[in-house]
Amino acid sequence: MSQAVLAVAEQNDGVFRKVTFEALSAGRRIADHLGGELAAVVLGHGVQAAAADLGRYGADRIRVADHPALAEYLNDAYCNVLATVIEAEKPAVVVFGATTQGRDLAARLSARLNAPLAVDCLAIQTEGDALQVTRPMYGGKLLADVRLEGPLKLVAIRPNAMPITPLEKAGTIAMVAAEPGRTRTVFVEKTLDSGKVELTEADAIVSGGRGMGGSDFSVLEALAGVLGGAVGASRSAVDEGWRPASDQVGQTGKVVSPALYVACGISGAIQHLAGMSSAKVIVAINKDAEAPIFAKADYGIAGDLFELVPLITAEIRKLKA
Amino acid sequence: MEIVVLLKQVPATEAFIEIAEDGVSVKTQNLKWVINPYDEFAVEEALRIREAHGGTVTVVSVGVEKTTEAIRTALAMGADKGVLINDPAAQGLDGLGVARVLAAGLKQIAFDLIIAGQRAVDDDNFLVGPAVAEFLDIPHLSMVIKQELQDGRIRCHRTVEGGTLVVEAPLPALFTTQRGLNEPRYTSLPGIMKAKRKPLETKTLADIGLTSAAVTNRGARIAAFRLPPQRSGGRMIAGDSAQAKAAELVRLLHEEAKVV
C-alpha cells in the first residue's frame, strides 16, 4: 500500500497562508513515520514562482496545478483537479489547513473519494496503517482521539496548533494537469479587509465582552495593535451589535489558538471558554473578582479594563521600544 | 421553491459535557437538547425564502425518537413538514455515513434548494453539508451570510479569512450557514399548537432504499474522549495601583510566559 503523504498548500494571490507551512511540517512528520515521501500541491493561477517556497518545509516534490479557472477558489474546480492529483500521487494521507477553504475542499473530497476526514486536528499520530488524530469536539469542551482507517485518510489541521519546521528538501517542481472539469459555481467578486489580522491565525487576540458597555473597542484595538494581533468579541458583544459576527470567539463563533488571549470584560460563559481555551496563555481582566473567567486564566487582574488596558498597552510599548 | 433544511439535534452550547463510562461517548441524561444553532439559521433562512418566493420547507434529520422535539420546534417556527430518519443502523455513524443516509433520504424528496448548518456544534467536523451535495451531485456554497435567488440561480456571500467572497451557482444547490445570516425567530404559542398537526414522517433505512450494510463502513471513529488540559490558572495579580498591576502583568508575560 502506498505510504506517501500529500500536503495541500493554500495561497491567496500567490501568498501562502501560514497554516500551509504547518501542514507541510505535519505532513513531513507523518511521511517519516510511514516511511514515505511528502508531496506538496498548490492550485492557482500564476503560482509557479511561489511554489519553490514549499520545498523549504520538507516537501520531496511539489506539484503545481496552474490554470486561469483556478485563480479564485471554487470548490468544484479545485475538487476536480485535486482528485486527479490524488489519483496520480496515491497518497495514504492528505493534509489540509483547517481554513474556510481547506475544510470546504476536504469535505467535498471526502465524499467523492469515500475517505474519512477529521477537521481541526491538534495532533496526529500514525498507528500502523491507521491514523489517530486529536481534535476538539463540543466546541473544545472535550478532546477526542479519532481513529481514521482506510486506504486514504484526510486531515485538516487547526491553524496555530502545530509547529513549523523548516527543512530543505529536493522540492522538485513539476506542473501537473490542471483541467478544472465540469464546474457549476462561478466566482463573482471578493472583498478583503486589508491589513486586518485574521482571528484564527493571530498570535495575540484581545477580546471584549459585555463589560465593554458599548461599541467603542478602541482601547482593545490599541493593545492588539502593539501586540500585532487581532480584536475578538464575546457573543454578548456581538448580540449587542457592538462588533460584527466575524469577530465572535466561542462555540458558535471562531475557535482560536493564539499564543496570548486577553479577555476584557468577559465573564467566562462556557460558550466563550469553548472558543479560546486552547490559547497558550490566557489573561483575564474583569471588574468582578468572582467572574468565572479567572478560573480559566493564567493571569487575572480584577479592575476597570478602561483604566488597565491602556496602562498595559503603554508597558508593552515601553518593552518593545 | 422546494426548500429542504438539514437539521441536527445537539446539546445546548451552555451545557456541561461529561464523558460517559465507556470513554467514547458523552452522558446524555440531564442534557438540554436544542436545534444545532447553525441549523436554526438554516430554518430561518428557509422560511424567509418561502415568504419571498412561495413553496414549502421540509426539515430532514437523522436521529432518534427524541429528535422529533427539535423537528417540532422547526415546524413551530414555520416549517411545513418534517422527516426523521430513525434506524438502529443509522446511530453512531461518522459524518460521511450520516451524509450518505441524508442523501438517500433526499432522493425521495423534491428540492430546489438545501440549506444546512456549516457544522454541528457537537462534532464540529464541517463535513455533512458539502458531502450531501457531493452525493447528490449538486453544487454547494459554504459559510453563507447573505443569499439572493434569481432566475434559477443562487448568489451567496461567503465569509472567508479576512473578507467575503461572492459566488454563484445554478439550482438545485446546497448552501451552509454562517452566523450573521439572520436572526432566527422565536416560536409562538399558536406556532407550537399548529406544529403538532403538521406532518412528521419517520423512516427507516429500508424506507429510503438503504441496507444497514451500506452505511456501516465507519472510516472515522472515536477511540477516546478526554478533558482538555486544565489550567493551573487563576493567578491574580496584586498591586497597589492599576499602574503597578499593569506593569507586573507585562513583566510576567515577558519573563515567565514569554509571549510578549
Interface residues (C-beta under 8 A of the other chain):
Chain A: R17 E72 Y73 L74 N75 D76 T99 T100 Q101 R103 D104 A107 R108 S110 A111 R112 N114 A115 P116 L117 A118 V119 D120 Q132 R135 P136 M137 Y138 G139 G140 K141 L142 L143 A144 D145 V146 R147 L148 E149 G150 K153 R184 T185 V186 F187 V188 E189 K190 T191 L192 D193 K196 E198 T200 E201 A204 L227 V238 P244 A245 S246 Q248 G250 Q251 T252 G253 V255 A259 L260 A269 I270 Q271 A274 S277 S278 K280 V281 I282 V283 A289 F294 A295 K296 A297 D298 Y299 G300 I301 A302 G303 D304 E307 L308 L311 I312 A314 E315 I316 L319
Chain B: P11 T13 E14 A15 F16 I17 I19 V26 P37 Y38 D94 G95 L96 A99 V121 D122 D123 D124 N125 F126 L127 G129 P130 A131 V132 A133 E134 F135 P139 H140 L141 S142 M143 I145 R155 R158 T159 V160 E161 G162 G163 T164 L165 V166 V167 E168 A169 P170 A173 Q178 R179 G180 G219 A220 R221 I222 A223 A224 F225 R226 L227 P228 R231 S232 G233 G234 R235 M236 I237 A242 Q243 K245 A246 A247 L249 V250 L252 L253 H254 A257 V259 V260
